[in-house]
Structure formats: C-alpha cells, structure tokens
C-alpha cells in the first residue's frame, strides 16, 4: 500500500499538530510491516524535512500556506479532484484540519479537536470562518477519521452526526526522550540557559486564552499569599512560576493580567524551548500545572509524568482520559481549587511520591509505536474497503 502523509504541520512547526505529524511519520517508518510512504507538504524544498525523516520520498506543491488552504477547501466545495497535484497513492492521510478532494485515493483525516466550534471566542475570525465553513465537508468526504481522544470522537458525533464506526480513536504517544533527568550537570546547565530558579512550578504550552493562564496566574498569586510565614510553609516559599511556550493568538490579556497582579518578578517566560531541553525542565520542576479549558489530547501533562513530575490538570475535555488517576484534577475556572491542589502537591510528600509513581506508569501506556501500529490498522481497513468498492464497480 502506497500512503501519502501530509507533513506540512511538522515542516512549518505548528506546535502540537507538528509534533503529531512528525512522530507519526517516524513511527510508520519504523514499523516492521510498513506502508510505502511518501511525504507531502505545501511550499517548497527550501523548507526541509525533520532530520529523522531524511531519505523518504517527498512531494511538494509550490504554494504558500494560505493559497494551499484555499485550493484544498475549494476542491471540496466544487467537487474537483486534485489527484494530479499529488503523488500517485492508494491513500492520503491529512494530519491537520485540511483535506483536499481526491477521487482516485482513499482518504484518512485526523481530527485533533473542535475548539473553533466549542470556544469560538478563542479563535481569530478568519480561521474560525474557514473551519466552520469547510470542516463539515472535510469530515463528510474523508473515508475514515482518526480522533486523538474519545472526547474528540464524541464531539464529532455530537456536532457533525458522524457515524461512530467511521471514527477510530488513536491516542498520541510520548517521545522516548521524556524520562527523569537526574544528572546534576545537565540540570544545572539547563537552569542557567533559561535563567530558572532553584524551585519552580512549570507550565508548557502556547500562551493563548484557551490555555486559561490568567487563572493560573491568579492561583499562583493566591498560593504565594497564604500564609506569608515561610517557617509554616517552607515548601511553598521562594517559588517562581515558569511559563514555557510561544505566544499564540489573542495573548494580550495574559500580559495585562500579569501586570495587574504585580507578578512580573515572580513569573519567568523563557519563550520557546527545544525538545532536547524540555526533559530537564520538567524534571527540575516541583510540579507541572496545566489548567487548559479544552484539549483534544493534551501532550504536555504526559511528558511531565514521563519525567517523574507530579501534575495538576483540568478536569475537562480529554485530560481525564489522558491523565487518569495519575494526577490531581480540578475545575479550571476555580482559582481557589487550583491553588489548593498546587499547595497539596507541594506540601504532602506522600502524595508527591504517589503521583510520581503513578504518572511514570501511566505515561508508559502512550507510545508512538502503538499509535503508528493502530494508524496502520486504519490504513489496512481502508485498503480493503477500496478493493471492495472497485469490485462492486
């Protein structure tokens, strides 16, 4: 079977979508019974593939991102096949929310979330219009859909009445590099590189409204205020909050709230941190906090757990099915509950040890090898379906 995999999110480093596409490609390439794989991306070869995928056949279209999105969407709207624009393949796998119309190949669409539909106030107007206009077409025309969580599958069924049997849940995995870092030289070097304090609470992800970082700031401020005597609460003194990640859209409110709370000296913003440094950042943290209002999957908590760091997460969307019993879960809009959960983890050594052990065990269940194998099974079902359709024709 010849599979064409859209790697555009990875080539253009689109945060979680790029991580998914790259690791899936690596996992498929490593399978013992693997497909014939061609990598597709829009743009040109001046945008290189990730080094781990070097040597794979590639096919590019000389279109920038916006023109390609428009062409793909109109191909669905006008029912015009773009088969001549893409490599000859049996199956095309769209790894982000963009599916070109193809008439000679089976198609698989990965749906990560429906945030644009559920939280429209957190999307830019043009992007929201595009997805609301064309996602129903993409979902309907795809021969099969991969959802990255049961939560996303349920959303698809609820909002688009997609038949359950058309959707397969395939969880993402954790890169093997994410494991506890105990080497003091490595930890010291990473602390110095990003100006990190001795003790800190960590968040990793994009800075945007859906991530609910204003609530995290308010909970951190409350944590620091109760009570002020460090002799009574040594585990919560001299703490800083480290927020790792690039700014996304509509981020201005976060910086405004940071100033209003007077936390400029208490919050450290290293910006983007490459994957090779993240395990040390996770490992050195006192705890990891992820108060997002909604996640299609939620990879950072798993990465933190794989590094042995206790986690506090929201009790919403996919996060309960990802974290399970291995972390503390709270209402993401409850500032006091979030502050109390952080305090519990910081002050209760027995709880910390339990969360660390449970988190390490939980994270082992999520691997890219498993994700690739389950994705391959989706491909095989589509291959069989395509053959039956040809026979009937």
C-alpha positions as CSV (number, residue, x, y, z in Angstrom):
1,X,0.0,0.0,0.0
2,X,1.3,3.4,-1.0
3,X,0.5,6.1,1.6
4,X,0.9,9.8,1.2
5,X,1.3,11.5,4.5
6,X,0.8,15.3,4.9
7,X,3.7,16.5,7.0
8,X,3.0,20.2,6.5
9,X,2.4,20.8,10.2
10,X,5.8,19.4,11.1
11,X,7.6,21.3,8.3
12,X,6.1,24.6,9.4
13,X,6.5,23.7,13.2
14,X,2.8,24.1,14.1
15,X,3.1,23.3,17.8
16,X,1.1,20.2,18.7
17,X,0.0,19.4,15.1
18,X,3.6,19.4,14.0
19,X,4.6,17.1,16.9
20,X,1.8,14.6,15.9
21,X,2.7,14.6,12.2
22,X,6.5,14.1,12.8
23,X,6.2,11.4,15.4
24,X,3.5,9.5,13.4
25,X,5.8,9.6,10.3
26,X,8.7,8.3,12.3
27,X,6.6,5.6,13.8
28,X,5.2,4.4,10.5
29,X,8.7,4.3,9.1
30,X,9.9,2.1,11.9
31,X,7.1,-0.5,11.6
32,X,8.1,-4.0,10.5
33,X,5.1,-4.2,8.1
34,X,5.1,-0.6,6.9
35,X,3.5,1.1,4.0
36,X,5.3,2.6,1.0
37,X,5.4,6.1,2.4
38,X,5.6,9.4,0.5
39,X,5.8,12.7,2.5
40,X,3.7,15.6,1.2
41,X,3.9,19.2,2.2
42,X,3.0,22.5,0.6
43,X,5.6,25.1,0.0
44,X,9.0,24.2,-1.5
45,X,12.0,22.2,-0.6
46,X,13.6,25.2,1.0
47,X,11.6,24.1,4.0
48,X,13.5,20.8,4.9
49,X,12.0,17.7,6.5
50,X,12.9,17.0,10.1
51,X,16.3,15.1,10.1
52,X,14.8,11.9,11.4
53,X,12.8,11.6,8.2
54,X,15.6,12.3,5.7
55,X,15.7,10.0,2.8
56,X,12.0,9.5,2.5
57,X,10.4,10.3,-0.9
58,X,8.8,13.8,-0.8
59,X,6.3,15.6,-3.0
60,X,5.8,19.4,-2.6
61,X,3.4,21.9,-4.1
62,X,4.9,25.4,-4.7
63,X,2.0,27.1,-2.8
64,X,2.3,29.0,0.5
65,X,0.0,28.0,3.3
66,X,-2.9,30.3,2.7
67,X,-3.2,29.7,-1.1
68,X,-2.9,25.9,-0.4
69,X,-5.7,26.0,2.2
70,X,-7.9,27.9,-0.2
71,X,-7.2,25.5,-3.1
72,X,-7.9,22.4,-0.9
73,X,-11.1,23.9,0.5
74,X,-12.4,24.9,-2.9
75,X,-11.6,21.5,-4.3
76,X,-14.1,20.1,-1.7
77,X,-16.6,22.8,-2.3
78,X,-16.6,22.4,-6.1
79,X,-16.1,18.6,-6.0
80,X,-12.9,18.9,-8.1
81,X,-10.3,16.1,-7.6
82,X,-6.7,17.2,-7.0
83,X,-5.3,13.8,-7.8
84,X,-3.0,15.2,-10.5
85,X,-1.5,17.6,-8.0
86,X,-0.5,14.9,-5.5
87,X,1.7,11.8,-5.8
88,X,0.1,8.7,-7.1
89,X,-1.0,6.9,-4.0
90,X,-3.6,4.5,-2.6
91,X,-4.3,6.5,0.5
92,X,-3.8,10.2,1.5
93,X,-3.6,10.9,5.3
94,X,-4.4,14.5,6.3
95,X,-2.7,15.2,9.6
96,X,-4.2,18.6,10.2
97,X,-7.7,20.0,9.6
98,X,-7.3,20.3,5.8
99,X,-8.3,17.6,3.4
100,X,-8.0,18.1,-0.4
101,X,-10.6,16.5,-2.6
102,X,-9.3,13.2,-4.1
103,X,-11.2,10.8,-6.3
104,X,-8.7,8.1,-7.0
105,X,-7.4,7.5,-3.5
106,X,-8.8,6.7,-0.1
107,X,-8.5,9.5,2.5
108,X,-8.0,9.5,6.2
109,X,-8.4,12.7,8.2
110,X,-7.0,13.2,11.7
111,X,-9.2,15.5,13.8
112,X,-7.5,16.9,16.9
113,X,-10.3,18.9,18.3
114,X,-13.3,21.1,17.6
115,X,-12.2,24.1,19.6
116,X,-13.1,26.5,16.9
117,X,-16.7,25.3,17.3
118,X,-16.8,24.9,21.1
119,X,-14.8,28.0,22.0
120,X,-15.2,30.4,19.1
121,X,-14.2,33.4,21.2
122,X,-10.7,32.0,21.4
123,X,-10.2,31.9,17.6
124,X,-9.3,34.6,15.1
125,X,-12.2,35.5,12.9
126,X,-10.7,34.3,9.6
127,X,-9.6,30.9,11.0
128,X,-13.0,30.4,12.7
129,X,-14.8,31.2,9.5
130,X,-12.6,28.8,7.5
131,X,-13.1,25.9,9.8
132,X,-16.8,26.4,10.4
133,X,-17.3,26.6,6.6
134,X,-15.2,23.7,5.5
135,X,-14.7,21.3,8.3
136,X,-18.1,19.7,7.7
137,X,-17.0,19.0,4.1
138,X,-13.7,17.5,5.2
139,X,-15.4,15.3,7.8
140,X,-18.0,14.1,5.4
141,X,-15.7,13.4,2.5
142,X,-13.0,11.6,4.4
143,X,-13.3,7.8,4.1
144,X,-12.1,7.4,7.7
145,X,-11.4,9.7,10.6
146,X,-8.8,9.3,13.3
147,X,-9.7,11.1,16.6
148,X,-6.8,11.7,19.1
149,X,-9.1,11.1,22.0
150,X,-12.5,9.7,22.9
151,X,-13.5,13.3,23.8
152,X,-12.8,14.4,20.2
153,X,-14.7,11.4,18.8
154,X,-17.7,12.2,21.0
155,X,-17.6,15.8,19.8
156,X,-17.6,14.7,16.2
157,X,-20.6,12.5,16.7
158,X,-22.4,15.2,18.6
159,X,-21.8,18.1,16.4
160,X,-21.5,16.6,12.9
161,X,-23.5,13.3,13.4
162,X,-20.6,11.3,12.1
163,X,-21.2,7.5,12.3
164,X,-19.3,6.1,15.2
165,X,-17.8,3.3,13.1
166,X,-16.2,5.9,10.8
167,X,-14.0,7.2,13.7
168,X,-11.1,5.4,15.3
169,X,-9.6,6.7,18.5
170,X,-5.8,6.6,18.3
171,X,-4.0,8.2,21.2
172,X,-0.8,10.2,20.7
173,X,2.4,9.0,22.3
174,X,5.3,10.3,24.4
175,X,8.7,10.7,22.8
176,X,11.2,8.3,24.4
177,X,13.4,11.3,25.3
178,X,11.0,12.2,28.0
179,X,12.2,10.5,31.1
180,X,13.5,11.6,34.5
181,X,16.7,13.6,34.3
182,X,18.9,13.2,37.4
183,X,22.3,14.3,36.1
184,X,23.1,17.4,38.1
185,X,25.4,18.9,35.4
186,X,22.5,18.7,32.9
187,X,20.0,20.2,35.3
188,X,22.4,23.0,36.2
189,X,23.2,23.8,32.6
190,X,19.6,24.0,31.6
191,X,18.7,26.1,34.6
192,X,21.5,28.5,33.6
193,X,20.5,28.6,30.0
194,X,16.9,29.7,30.7
195,X,17.5,31.7,33.9
196,X,15.5,29.2,36.1
197,X,15.3,29.5,39.9
198,X,16.0,26.6,42.2
199,X,12.3,25.9,42.8
200,X,9.5,26.5,40.3
201,X,6.1,25.5,39.1
202,X,6.0,24.7,35.4
203,X,3.6,25.2,32.5
204,X,4.4,24.2,28.9
205,X,2.2,25.2,26.0
206,X,1.1,28.1,23.8
207,X,0.2,31.4,25.5
208,X,-3.4,31.9,24.4
209,X,-6.8,32.3,26.1
210,X,-7.9,28.7,25.8
211,X,-4.9,27.6,27.9
212,X,-6.5,29.6,30.8
213,X,-3.3,31.1,32.0
214,X,-5.0,34.0,33.7
215,X,-6.5,31.6,36.2
216,X,-3.1,30.0,36.7
217,X,-1.6,33.5,37.5
218,X,-4.4,34.2,40.0
219,X,-4.0,30.8,41.7
220,X,-0.2,31.3,41.9
221,X,-0.8,34.7,43.4
222,X,-3.1,33.2,46.0
223,X,-0.7,30.4,46.7
224,X,2.1,32.9,47.4
225,X,-0.2,34.9,49.8
226,X,-1.2,32.2,52.2
227,X,0.2,32.5,54.8
228,X,3.3,34.7,54.4
229,X,5.5,33.0,57.0
230,X,7.9,30.6,55.3
231,X,8.5,28.8,58.6
232,X,5.0,27.5,58.4
233,X,5.0,26.5,54.7
234,X,8.6,26.1,53.6
235,X,7.6,24.0,50.6
236,X,5.7,26.9,49.1
237,X,8.3,29.7,49.7
238,X,10.8,31.1,47.2
239,X,8.7,29.6,44.4
240,X,8.5,31.0,40.9
241,X,6.2,30.2,38.1
242,X,7.8,29.3,34.8
243,X,5.6,29.5,31.6
244,X,7.3,27.9,28.6
245,X,6.0,28.5,25.1
246,X,5.4,30.9,22.3
247,X,2.6,33.4,22.2
248,X,-0.3,32.3,20.1
249,X,-3.3,34.4,19.2
250,X,-5.2,36.8,21.5
251,X,-2.4,36.6,24.1
252,X,-2.5,40.3,25.1
253,X,-4.9,39.6,28.0
254,X,-2.4,37.3,29.7
255,X,0.3,40.0,29.9
256,X,-2.2,42.6,31.1
257,X,-3.3,40.3,33.9
258,X,0.4,39.5,34.8
259,X,1.0,43.3,35.3
260,X,-2.3,43.8,37.2
261,X,-1.3,41.1,39.7
262,X,2.2,42.5,40.1
263,X,3.8,39.2,39.2
264,X,6.4,40.4,36.7
265,X,9.2,39.4,39.1
266,X,7.6,36.1,40.1
267,X,6.9,34.7,36.6
268,X,9.6,33.6,34.2
269,X,8.9,33.5,30.5
270,X,11.7,31.6,28.6
271,X,9.6,31.5,25.4
272,X,10.1,28.5,23.0
273,X,12.3,25.7,24.4
274,X,13.5,23.0,22.0
275,X,12.5,19.4,22.7
276,X,16.0,18.4,23.8
277,X,15.9,20.7,26.8
278,X,12.3,20.0,27.9
279,X,13.0,16.8,29.9
280,X,15.4,18.6,32.2
281,X,12.9,21.5,32.6
282,X,10.1,19.0,33.5
283,X,12.4,17.0,35.8
284,X,13.6,20.1,37.8
285,X,10.1,21.4,38.4
286,X,8.3,21.0,41.7
287,X,5.1,20.3,39.8
288,X,3.6,20.8,36.4
289,X,0.3,22.6,36.1
290,X,-2.0,22.5,33.0
291,X,-5.3,24.4,33.6
292,X,-6.4,24.4,29.9
293,X,-10.2,24.9,29.3
294,X,-10.2,22.3,26.5
295,X,-7.7,19.9,24.9
296,X,-8.2,17.5,22.1
297,X,-5.5,15.4,23.7
298,X,-3.1,17.3,25.9
299,X,0.5,16.0,25.4
300,X,2.5,18.2,27.9
301,X,1.0,16.6,31.1
302,X,2.0,13.2,29.7
303,X,5.5,14.5,29.0
304,X,5.7,15.8,32.6
305,X,4.5,12.5,34.0
306,X,7.1,10.6,31.9
307,X,9.8,12.8,33.5
308,X,8.5,11.9,37.0
309,X,6.9,15.3,37.7
310,X,3.6,15.4,39.6
311,X,0.8,17.1,37.6
312,X,-2.3,19.1,38.3
313,X,-4.6,19.4,35.4
314,X,-8.1,20.5,34.4
315,X,-11.0,18.0,34.8
316,X,-12.3,18.9,31.4
317,X,-12.3,17.6,27.8
318,X,-9.7,14.8,27.1
319,X,-7.5,15.5,30.1
320,X,-9.2,13.0,32.5
321,X,-8.8,10.1,29.9
322,X,-5.2,11.0,29.3
323,X,-4.0,11.6,32.9
324,X,-6.4,9.1,34.6
325,X,-5.7,8.7,38.3
326,X,-2.1,9.7,37.9
327,X,-2.7,13.4,38.6
328,X,-4.8,15.8,40.5
329,X,-7.8,17.3,38.6
330,X,-9.6,20.5,39.3
331,X,-12.2,22.8,37.8
332,X,-10.1,25.0,35.6
333,X,-12.3,28.1,36.4
334,X,-11.9,27.7,40.2
335,X,-8.9,29.7,41.3
336,X,-9.1,28.6,44.9
337,X,-9.3,24.9,44.0
338,X,-6.3,25.2,41.7
339,X,-4.3,27.0,44.4
340,X,-5.2,24.3,46.9
341,X,-4.3,21.5,44.6
342,X,-0.9,23.0,44.0
343,X,-0.4,23.5,47.7
344,X,-1.3,19.9,48.4
345,X,1.3,18.6,45.9
346,X,4.0,21.0,47.3
347,X,3.4,20.1,50.9
348,X,2.4,16.4,51.0
349,X,5.4,14.3,50.4
350,X,3.4,11.1,50.4
351,X,1.1,12.5,47.7
352,X,4.1,13.7,45.6
353,X,5.6,10.2,45.7
354,X,2.3,8.6,44.8
355,X,1.7,10.9,41.9
356,X,5.2,10.5,40.6
357,X,5.0,6.7,40.6
358,X,1.5,6.6,39.1
359,X,2.5,9.2,36.5
360,X,5.5,7.2,35.3
361,X,3.4,4.1,34.9
362,X,0.6,5.9,33.2
363,X,2.9,7.6,30.7
364,X,4.3,4.2,29.6
365,X,1.0,3.3,28.1
366,X,1.2,6.1,25.5
367,X,3.8,5.3,22.8
368,X,4.3,6.5,19.2
369,X,5.0,2.9,18.2
370,X,1.5,1.9,19.4
371,X,0.0,5.0,17.7
372,X,1.7,4.1,14.4
373,X,0.5,0.5,14.6
374,X,-3.1,1.5,15.3
375,X,-2.9,4.1,12.4
376,X,-1.6,1.4,10.1
377,X,-4.6,-0.8,11.0
378,X,-6.9,2.1,9.9
379,X,-5.0,2.2,6.6
380,X,-5.4,-1.5,6.1
381,X,-9.1,-1.3,6.6
382,X,-9.3,1.5,4.1
383,X,-7.3,-0.6,1.6
384,X,-9.7,-3.5,2.0
385,X,-12.6,-1.1,1.6
386,X,-11.2,0.4,-1.6
387,X,-10.8,-3.0,-3.1
388,X,-14.3,-4.0,-2.3
389,X,-15.6,-0.7,-3.9
390,X,-13.6,-1.5,-7.1
391,X,-15.1,-5.0,-7.2
392,X,-18.6,-3.6,-6.9
393,X,-18.0,-1.0,-9.6
